[in-house]
């Protein structure tokens, strides 16, 4: 069975649309036994404005593209596994798509996003955002921004990655091996980080 390493488009879509809130739970007193976990409070139902904004930002078409990408990646892991000649039925891709969609149905994505929007914005702000994203400029922003962000990410990656080995070499000068002569940790960008040899006696 191939080891599947995926960059899940559906999960990426979900994370891009809503940043989950992080709450710190207080640690129990060390002298007392831990109390039984209380049942979680039911989540508040998102307002109509939050649902409207969620559907505007997380369109079904965007969700479908994410599902397509994840399905292709999943099937490709089976087809491209080195040294294997896997036999797949004709409906294998359709089955894979069904399984992928079950991981994050569209309505679940909308509800997750709507809950996070409700927590982040007031009701009036949600209505203002809906009005903006449904305006001509807002519609243009929804279509253009993903491409802009992709180009920015690509350009920054092209600028930074070639220079990382040089940065690693500079930083390696300040890294010393631990006592006992163990080797310095390997550099993730081209071989082991050079360590200064011990002076000869």
Buried (B, 14 or more C-beta within 10 A) or exposed (E): EEEEEBEBBBBEBBEBBBEEEEEEEEEEEEEEEEEEEEEEEEEEEBBEBBBBBBBBBBBEEBBEEBBEBBBBBBBEBBEEBEEEEEEEEEEBBEEBBEEBBEEBEBEEBBBBBBBBBBBEBEEEEBBBBBEBBEEEEBEEBBEEEEEEEEEEEEEEEEEEEEEEBEEBBEEBEEBEBEEEEEEBEEBEBEEEBEBEEEEEE
